[in-house]
Amino acid sequence: MVKIESLSKENEFKRVFNAGDVFGNKVFVIYYIKNEENTNRLGIIVSKKVSKKAVIRNKVKRRIKEAYRLNEDSFSKGYDIILIAKESIKEVPYSSLEKSLKHLFYKKNLMRP
């Protein structure tokens, strides 16, 4: 299993938010920007709007990370990506969550040909 590279520092997040492109659908908002590396770095944000309970927020993060990991090979490389979960993510089954994620990447031409 390959570890997913992640965005961890505040200035990395700020760079993506300030200079990156943004797009959203029913479940996610995605911010992305090209980076100088040959890998994608992922940041996941699940706010307290989704749930006040950390257990639920962490579960949502794990589901998002897994959906990303399973489809990582079909995504273009060399981007810093921030995925923000919308409130509606709680009611969404995993299969739809995965479909939503693929939809975002497809719409923004972040899929490999």
Salt bridges, closest charged atoms under 4 A:
GLU10 OE2 - LYS14 NZ 3.06
GLU12 OE2 - ARG41 NH1 3.17
GLU37 OE2 - ARG41 NH1 3.83
GLU66 OE2 - ARG69 NH2 2.79
ASP80 OD2 - ARG15 NH1 2.84
ASP80 OD2 - ARG41 NH2 2.86
